[in-house]
Amino acid sequence: MNLASEAGVATKIRRMEERVRWGHPALARRGIDPCRLAIEGDPGEPEAFAFLVLGDSGTGRHRRDRPQRRVAEQLLAHGGDARFLLHTGDVVYQVGSSEQYSNNFIRPYREWIVGGEDWRRLRYDQLVFRVPFLPVPGNHDYYDLPLPLGLLSGLTAPLRRLMRSWIDLDVGWHGSYVGEAWARAFLDMLADVPEDRLGDHLDATRTATADGTRCLGYRPGRFTRLPHRHYSFRWAGVDVFALDSNTINQPLPAGPREDDGLRHRRRVLDAERAALLRSLDEWGADEDTLDDRAAKAEQLDEQIRDIDKQLAGGPVVVDQAQLDWFADALIASWRNPAVRGRLLVLHHPPYVTEASKWDQGQTLAVRARLRQALDRVAAALGDLPAGRPLIDLAFSGHAHCLEVLRTADTGHGDAGIPWVICGGSGYSLRRQRPEGPELREGPPGDQRVVARSRLFLGRSGRGSSLRRAYSALRVEVAAGTPLRITLTPLVAEKAGGRWQAHQLPGIPP
């Protein structure tokens, strides 16, 4: 049995559009940009600023010592002047359930939430942030429980609470309802506003303007909602584009020659996962061992799901509307003299050297679809970028590590883009692939390097030398143009049963 179920791309798009009343005439009549955000306090000048990045954090499995909280404390220690926080997705594990937000999200990040000192009383759907907290949805934020597992989870909940040191799949008794919990935690849920009051609500919340167009205003400490699952905002002359990669990651179907190999690989992974699940109730195993086994089972589940998507056949559904929105917004950004730089954030990385993600069908699908959008941008801009990459820095999660890499001359619009994979902020970590830091593509015998990694933090060593480097990131943007950025990894590392908090020296991306 899969640990989670996942709705199709078309269902994700439709359900999220319903929640924000996508295309409602009341927005069009008022000239409101439904995907634009304006954050109160934006200086509007190319001054220096800093922000924080974290991702793949929302676990509640650890009971005695929480890596997620240790990373949060690093963020607090080094982010006193941070203007906002970007979250690269997977806010809550395993299945994005509303009942898990209290322990898995509100509790570890309580200092950033109004009323967080009394975090047990806070409702997940009424959060107000002291500092802008700006997430994108991850795959776990969309996941649901298969019906049999949901029933079993509900029936065994009292036993699991009693014996949670040995039995903890980090699930409640239901899932996300196709991302509804994430939407209620972070979006302005227009679906909840009565029709006869919708106009008044829009007039009260869409009071900001960006590039002469009305949009949603984000007011830290008072009203902190996002307009949609994908959105953009500007700070100090830097445009930030946030994408929902869960609707652009459907792999292409496997060809006839690939089917047999994929089916064999699936059987091997399925047997390995079943053995791991049977070992989760082993008496006497320490918390780290149990967490490692459960995380490995979840990793295998994702690999199996990726294979199933390739074997499924049928039409491939792509969120072309979102890709078109991104391309149009990026073209407009480059043509706007008030903009000095551009950042991108999404959950699934198109390039990564983490062992379980680097060659997945979903990874390659996101790479292909982003290239499609960026190729269109490059064609529209011509020589305007003057040798600069179309994106100054891109962030993603999904792979449980911290990695810094840069694309080579790929022959596409994604050439030269520096990528940071920030997905090691609390959930069990993964290793770098044994093949090394260079990513290649192309037919056998004619492959070329398309990306190179120069920093990887995650799981390393074995036995008594095992090290777990959980992480987040402080990003500093210097004043002026062209954009100058410094990355400072913030690390909470466990080795030999002991924790050490430290920051690495700042590096350019």
C-alpha positions in Angstrom: 0.0 0.0 0.0 1.3 3.5 -0.8 1.8 5.7 2.1 0.1 8.6 0.3 -2.2 9.2 -2.6 -2.1 12.1 -5.1 -4.7 13.7 -7.2 -4.0 14.4 -10.9 -2.8 17.7 -12.3 -6.1 18.8 -13.6 -7.8 18.2 -10.2 -5.1 20.2 -8.4 -5.5 23.1 -10.8 -9.3 23.1 -10.5 -9.5 22.8 -6.8 -7.0 25.6 -6.2 -8.7 27.9 -8.7 -12.0 27.3 -6.9 -10.5 28.4 -3.6 -9.4 31.8 -5.0 -12.4 32.2 -7.3 -10.2 32.3 -10.3 -11.6 34.3 -13.2 -14.4 35.8 -11.1 -15.9 38.9 -12.8 -15.5 41.0 -9.6 -11.7 40.8 -9.9 -11.7 41.7 -13.6 -14.1 44.7 -13.1 -11.7 46.1 -10.5 -8.6 45.5 -12.7 -7.0 43.3 -10.1 -4.0 41.2 -10.9 -4.9 37.9 -9.3 -1.3 36.6 -8.9 0.5 39.8 -7.7 1.4 40.6 -4.2 2.7 43.9 -2.7 4.4 43.6 0.6 4.0 46.6 2.9 7.4 48.2 3.7 9.0 47.6 0.3 11.6 50.4 0.1 11.1 50.7 -3.7 14.8 51.6 -4.0 17.8 49.3 -4.8 19.0 49.1 -1.3 20.7 46.2 0.4 18.6 43.6 2.2 18.6 40.0 3.5 16.1 37.2 3.5 15.9 33.6 4.7 15.2 30.3 2.8 14.1 26.9 4.2 12.3 23.9 2.9 11.1 20.3 3.4 10.7 21.0 7.1 7.3 20.0 8.4 8.0 16.8 10.3 6.6 15.8 13.7 8.3 12.4 13.9 11.1 13.5 16.2 9.9 13.6 19.8 13.0 14.0 21.9 15.1 16.3 19.8 13.6 18.1 16.8 16.0 18.9 13.9 13.4 21.2 12.5 13.4 23.4 15.6 17.2 23.5 15.7 17.2 24.9 12.2 14.5 27.4 13.2 16.8 28.5 16.0 19.6 29.1 13.5 17.2 31.2 11.5 16.3 33.3 14.5 19.9 33.8 15.5 21.0 35.0 12.0 17.8 36.5 10.6 17.0 39.4 12.9 17.1 41.8 9.9 15.5 39.4 7.4 12.8 41.1 5.3 11.0 37.9 4.4 11.3 34.1 4.5 10.9 31.9 1.5 9.7 28.3 2.0 10.4 25.9 -0.8 7.6 23.5 0.0 6.5 20.5 2.1 5.4 22.6 4.9 3.7 19.7 6.7 4.5 15.9 6.4 3.4 13.3 5.6 0.2 14.2 3.9 -0.4 17.9 4.5 -3.2 17.4 7.0 -4.6 20.3 8.9 -4.4 18.5 12.2 -0.6 18.4 11.9 0.0 22.1 11.5 0.0 22.8 15.2 3.0 20.6 16.0 4.7 20.4 12.6 4.5 24.1 11.6 3.1 26.5 14.2 5.2 25.2 17.1 8.7 25.3 15.4 8.1 28.7 13.8 6.1 30.3 16.6 8.4 33.4 16.9 7.4 34.5 13.4 3.7 34.2 14.1 1.5 36.8 16.0 0.5 35.2 19.3 3.1 32.4 18.8 4.0 32.5 22.5 0.7 30.7 23.1 1.1 28.6 20.0 -1.3 25.8 21.2 -4.2 28.2 20.9 -3.5 29.3 17.3 -5.6 28.0 14.4 -3.8 27.0 11.3 -6.3 28.8 9.1 -6.0 32.1 10.9 -2.3 32.7 11.1 -0.8 36.2 10.9 3.0 36.4 10.4 5.2 39.1 12.0 7.7 38.8 9.1 6.4 37.8 5.6 6.4 34.0 5.4 6.1 33.1 1.7 5.8 29.4 0.8 5.2 27.5 -2.4 3.3 24.2 -2.1 5.3 20.9 -2.1 4.1 17.5 -3.1 3.4 16.5 0.5 1.2 19.6 0.9 -1.0 18.0 -1.8 -0.9 14.4 -0.6 -3.9 12.5 0.8 -4.2 9.2 2.6 -5.4 6.1 0.7 -8.8 5.2 2.3 -7.6 1.9 3.9 -4.6 3.6 5.5 -6.8 6.6 6.6 -9.2 4.2 8.4 -6.3 2.3 10.0 -4.7 5.5 11.1 -7.9 6.8 12.7 -8.5 3.5 14.5 -5.0 3.2 15.8 -4.5 6.9 16.8 -4.8 6.3 20.6 -2.3 3.4 20.4 0.1 5.5 18.3 0.0 8.3 20.7 0.7 6.0 23.6 3.6 4.2 21.8 4.8 7.0 19.6 8.4 6.3 20.4 8.1 3.1 18.3 5.1 3.6 16.0 5.0 6.9 14.2 4.2 7.3 10.5 3.8 11.1 11.0 0.2 11.1 9.7 -3.2 12.0 11.2 -6.4 10.4 10.1 -6.9 12.3 6.9 -4.8 14.0 4.3 -4.6 17.5 2.7 -7.9 17.2 0.7 -5.9 18.1 -2.5 -4.0 20.9 -0.8 -6.9 22.5 1.1 -5.0 22.7 4.4 -2.1 24.5 2.7 -4.5 26.9 1.0 -6.3 27.7 4.2 -3.1 28.3 6.0 -1.6 30.7 3.4 -4.1 31.8 0.7 -6.8 34.5 0.8 -9.6 32.0 0.6 -12.1 33.9 -1.5 -14.3 30.8 -1.7 -15.2 31.4 1.9 -16.4 34.9 1.3 -20.2 35.2 0.6 -21.0 36.4 -2.9 -22.8 39.5 -1.6 -19.7 40.5 0.4 -17.0 39.6 -2.2 -16.8 43.1 -3.6 -16.3 44.6 -0.1 -13.6 42.1 0.7 -11.7 42.8 -2.5 -11.9 46.5 -1.9 -10.5 46.0 1.6 -7.7 43.7 0.7 -6.7 44.7 -2.9 -5.7 48.2 -1.9 -2.0 47.9 -3.1 -0.7 48.7 -6.5 2.2 47.3 -8.5 3.3 48.7 -11.8 0.0 50.6 -11.9 -2.3 47.6 -11.3 -4.3 46.8 -8.2 -3.2 43.7 -6.3 -3.3 42.0 -2.9 -1.6 43.9 -0.1 0.5 41.9 2.4 0.7 43.7 5.8 3.0 42.0 8.3 1.4 41.6 11.7 -2.1 42.4 10.3 -3.0 40.6 7.1 -0.6 38.1 5.6 -2.3 36.1 2.8 -1.2 35.1 -0.6 -3.2 35.6 -3.8 -2.8 32.2 -5.4 -0.6 29.1 -5.4 1.7 30.9 -7.9 2.4 34.5 -7.4 5.0 37.3 -7.7 6.2 40.2 -5.6 9.0 42.9 -5.6 11.3 43.9 -2.9 13.9 46.7 -3.3 13.8 46.4 -7.1 14.1 42.6 -7.1 11.2 40.6 -8.6 10.5 37.2 -7.0 8.4 34.6 -8.9 6.9 31.7 -7.0 5.7 28.7 -9.0 3.6 25.6 -8.1 5.7 22.8 -9.7 3.2 20.1 -8.7 1.3 20.9 -11.9 4.2 20.9 -14.3 6.0 17.7 -13.1 4.0 14.9 -14.7 6.6 12.7 -16.5 6.3 11.7 -20.1 5.1 8.1 -20.5 7.7 5.5 -20.7 8.4 4.0 -24.1 7.9 0.3 -24.9 11.6 -0.3 -24.5 11.7 1.3 -21.1 8.6 -0.4 -19.6 10.2 -3.7 -18.7 13.1 -2.1 -16.9 10.8 0.3 -15.0 8.5 -2.6 -13.9 11.5 -4.6 -12.7 12.8 -1.6 -10.8 9.4 -1.0 -9.2 9.2 -4.6 -7.9 12.7 -4.2 -6.3 11.7 -0.9 -4.7 8.4 -2.3 -3.5 10.0 -5.3 -1.8 12.6 -3.0 -0.2 9.9 -0.6 1.1 7.8 -3.5 2.5 10.8 -4.8 4.5 11.5 -1.3 5.9 7.9 -0.8 6.9 8.0 -4.1 8.8 11.0 -2.9 10.7 9.4 0.3 12.0 8.0 -1.5 15.1 11.3 -3.0 16.2 11.5 -2.7 19.9 14.6 -1.0 21.3 15.6 0.9 18.2 16.6 4.5 18.9 14.8 7.4 17.5 17.4 8.2 14.8 17.3 4.6 13.5 13.5 4.6 13.3 13.5 8.0 11.7 16.0 6.8 9.1 14.0 3.8 8.3 10.7 5.7 8.0 12.3 8.3 5.9 13.8 5.7 3.6 10.4 4.1 3.2 9.0 7.5 2.2 11.8 8.0 -0.2 11.1 4.6 -1.8 7.4 5.5 -1.9 8.2 8.6 -3.9 10.5 6.7 -6.3 7.7 4.1 -6.9 5.1 6.8 -7.5 7.5 8.4 -10.0 7.8 5.1 -11.9 4.0 4.6 -11.7 3.5 8.0 -13.4 5.8 7.0 -16.2 4.0 3.6 -16.7 0.5 5.1 -16.4 0.2 6.0 -20.1 -2.6 8.3 -21.3 -2.4 12.0 -21.9 0.2 14.1 -20.1 -1.5 17.2 -18.5 0.7 20.3 -18.2 -0.3 23.5 -16.4 0.4 25.6 -19.5 -1.5 28.6 -18.1 0.9 28.8 -15.2 4.0 28.5 -17.5 2.5 31.2 -19.8 1.9 33.5 -16.8 5.5 33.0 -15.7 6.9 33.7 -19.1 4.8 36.8 -19.6 5.7 38.1 -16.1 9.4 37.5 -16.6 9.4 39.3 -20.0 7.6 42.3 -18.4 10.2 42.3 -15.6 13.1 42.4 -17.9 11.5 45.3 -19.8 10.9 47.3 -16.6 13.8 49.7 -15.8 12.7 49.7 -12.2 13.7 46.0 -11.8 17.4 45.2 -11.1 17.1 41.4 -10.5 14.9 38.3 -10.6 14.6 35.3 -8.3 12.6 32.1 -8.8 11.3 29.7 -6.2 9.5 26.4 -6.7 9.4 23.0 -5.0 10.8 20.4 -7.5 14.3 21.1 -8.7 15.1 20.7 -12.4 18.7 20.1 -11.6 20.0 18.3 -8.4 22.6 15.6 -7.6 20.8 14.1 -4.6 20.8 10.4 -5.0 17.1 9.7 -5.2 16.0 12.7 -7.2 18.6 13.5 -9.9 17.2 11.3 -12.6 13.5 11.0 -11.7 10.9 11.5 -14.3 9.5 14.4 -12.4 12.9 16.1 -12.2 13.3 15.8 -16.0 9.7 16.9 -16.6 10.2 20.2 -14.6 13.5 20.8 -16.4 11.8 20.4 -19.8 8.9 22.6 -19.0 10.9 25.4 -17.4 13.1 25.3 -20.5 10.0 25.7 -22.7 9.0 28.9 -20.8 12.5 30.3 -20.6 13.2 29.7 -24.3 10.1 31.8 -25.0 11.4 34.5 -22.8 14.9 34.5 -24.4 13.3 34.7 -27.9 11.2 37.7 -26.8 14.0 39.6 -25.2 16.7 39.1 -27.8 19.9 40.9 -26.7 18.3 42.7 -23.7 19.8 40.4 -21.0 23.3 41.3 -22.3 24.9 38.0 -21.2 23.2 37.8 -17.9 21.1 34.6 -17.0 17.4 35.1 -17.3 17.1 34.4 -13.5 19.7 35.7 -11.1 19.1 32.9 -8.6 16.6 30.1 -8.3 15.5 28.1 -5.2 13.9 24.8 -4.9 13.4 22.0 -2.3 12.1 18.4 -2.6 15.6 16.9 -2.4 16.5 16.7 1.3 19.8 18.5 1.2 21.4 21.9 0.7 23.0 22.2 -2.7 24.5 25.0 -4.8 24.9 24.4 -8.5 24.9 26.3 -11.7 23.7 25.3 -15.2 26.2 25.2 -18.0 25.5 26.3 -21.6 22.5 24.1 -22.0 21.5 25.6 -25.3 18.3 26.8 -23.7 17.0 29.8 -21.7 18.1 28.1 -18.5 21.8 28.5 -19.3 24.0 30.0 -16.6 21.3 30.1 -13.9 22.6 29.4 -10.3 20.4 27.0 -8.4 20.1 26.5 -4.6 18.3 23.4 -3.4 17.2 24.2 0.1 15.3 21.1 1.2 17.2 20.0 4.3 15.4 22.0 7.0 14.1 19.2 9.2 13.1 16.0 7.4 15.5 13.1 7.3 18.4 13.9 5.0 19.7 12.2 1.8 23.1 11.6 0.3 24.7 12.9 -2.9 24.6 10.5 -5.8 27.8 8.4 -6.1 28.1 9.5 -9.8 29.4 12.8 -8.6 28.7 16.6 -9.0 28.4 16.9 -12.7 25.0 16.3 -14.4 25.0 15.3 -18.0 22.3 14.7 -20.7 22.1 13.4 -24.2 22.4 10.1 -25.9 25.0 7.6 -24.8 28.4 8.5 -26.2 27.3 12.1 -26.9 26.5 13.5 -23.5 27.4 16.9 -22.3 27.6 18.6 -18.9 24.5 20.7 -18.2 25.1 21.5 -14.5 27.8 21.4 -11.9 27.4 21.2 -8.2 29.9 22.9 -5.9 28.4 22.5 -2.4 26.3 19.6 -1.0 25.2 19.3 2.6 23.0 16.4 3.8 23.8 12.9 5.0 27.4 11.8 4.8 29.7 9.2 6.4 28.5 5.9 7.8 28.4 4.1 11.2 30.2 6.1 13.9 31.2 8.7 11.2 27.6 9.4 10.1 26.9 13.1 9.9 23.5 14.7 9.4 23.7 18.4 8.3 20.3 20.0 8.5 20.2 23.4 7.0 18.6 26.7 5.9 20.0 29.7 4.2 20.6 33.4 4.7 20.7 35.4 1.5 22.2 38.9 1.3 21.5 41.2 -1.6 23.8 44.1 -2.0 22.7 47.6 -3.0 22.8 48.7 -6.5 23.0 47.1 -9.9 24.0 44.5 -11.2 22.7 42.2 -8.6 25.3 40.9 -6.1 24.2 38.1 -3.8 25.9 36.3 -0.9 24.7 32.9 0.4 25.3 31.9 4.0 24.4 28.3 4.9 23.0 27.9 8.4 23.7 24.4 9.7 22.5 22.3 12.6 24.6 19.2 12.4 24.3 16.0 14.4 27.3 13.7 14.6 28.3 11.1 17.2 25.0 11.8 19.1 25.9 15.5 19.5 24.6 18.6 17.9 26.6 21.6 16.7 25.2 24.8 15.2 27.3 26.8 12.8 27.2 28.9 9.7 29.5 28.4 6.7 31.4 31.3 5.2 29.3 33.4 2.7 29.7 32.4 -0.9 28.4 33.8 -4.2 25.8 31.7 -5.9 
